[in-house]
């Protein structure tokens, strides 16, 4: 004869095994979401800093290119120009420049990035010769305050 008590024990073991194999708890899910949120916040902050550095590098590059164009203009016409023709100089897309002073003895200019709105630095300037007004140790270097 069969023992009827064994069947219920086997059924109980199967039920307890299924219960222990259950999914994750709500607390575990919340901890994972919190960790992912913290990592996302750190990544976004880092990306914002990288974007700002890239915009500053683009503005500095534009000023160096403008300096090359001004010097080339000076070699040809023996003076610096307050208005640079597009075939002599074109800034990076999203950057705008203005030559604030230009004469026989020097020039100065400002480059502003339209993409850098909301970031710390939105413009850089540079001056050369008698127009030297940048707050930097090296005359003729781009300065981004």
Steps between C-alpha positions, in 0.01 A plus 500: 500500500605851437575743773264793463715729711782515245297668233412810698867541606614486138237755405609727784863481391411592143295799619779627726754461216283709270464768767876524553559533126282813477602826327672798654342695780382858484787614726758342269340668201506840674869459594588423137303804378672727755845376394419552132373852577821591682714370211288689246538824698878462509512423126286803409719731708813363333351538152407863576858573605633336183265709285616820668866410441424424135326837448791682664749313280298591189491870597877500569561332166284762327706777661827340389364465147388863508847596615649320199255676268579843657873442463456392138291812437770712668772350276300586191358844596734620780210550742255288697137490391186561709292297250627164383372366169352150501764371260766604754334359814189301592431404865374164624128437453320646800776749581475870427793740499545872506822692451478767768807700397736503205770745392852502363640413842268222623157338518261336747202267456235307691352160406166398653353151485124474453514133609651578840185663640450385855862397543764693692703654215324636192766725345876537460707795387843570362708806427828563327731799476386835641151358556644262763234494769465132581550397860753229425867439554569447130425787261298391201357189671126428510346584837175347623401653835 
